[in-house]
Amino acid sequence: MKILIAEDELELQDSIATYLERDGNVCERASNYDEALYKIDLYEYDLMVLDINLITGSGLDILKQLKKQRSETPTIIISANNSLDDKLEGLDLGADDYLTKPFHLAELNSRIKAVLRRGKFGGTEMIEFNEISIDTNSRTAYIEGTEMSLTRKEYDLLLFFITNKGRVLSKEIIAEHLWGDHSDLADNFDFIYVHINNLRKKLTNAGAKYIRTAYGSGYKFIED
């Protein structure tokens, strides 16, 4: 998953990112209101962890901007302020959950998984596409009940394809989703070709021929 952490306490920001990246998530960071606003305008995230009290503005205004954009990005708001008014306003603006500082990172992680299941995956930990099954809790993929041997990036790529099936995904979008801010450091997209080719080979060998090349545009995950 690609997660934006908008938090002005750099030590907490780093702790959250490090913890979530252990589960294979790609975490991008914003340290103030302007940086967070820039990132949500530029990219689409699977989830955002948003501090209400950012240095240069209010996280509630970020929620208003997401609402204006009709964004479906799930959001968990966090704040040192235990004000009921802040909590209710954040939830009214579309936030999916609320945590008061200080909190345990394990609790935040559990809240994230619950929000994602309720939202994108319809409340279930299992995603089904024809003969392919994905257990988002254990991060394991199966074809007709047989577990696939996938690397972390291949798993992320398969999940990204299935949740965006039928859409053409450019190499830039795929790179940005899998590597976040670090994708800009790549000189070319050879690393994308390698991961896609390896995943396509594993799927094809199991009879699941769904990855198509959209020449000049990118890739598409589609039924035969």
Secondary structure, DSSP 8 states (H G I E B T S, - for coil): -EEEEE-S-HHHHHHHHHHHHTTT-EEEEE-SHHHHHHHHHH---SEEEEESEETTEEHHHHHHHHHHTT----EEEEES---HHHHHHHHHTT-SEEEESS--HHHHHHHHHHHHHHTTTTT-SEEEETTEEEETTTTEEEETTEE----HHHHHHHHHHHHTTTSEE-HHHHHHHHHGGGGGG-SSSHHHHHHHHHHHHHHHHTT---EEEETTTEEEE---
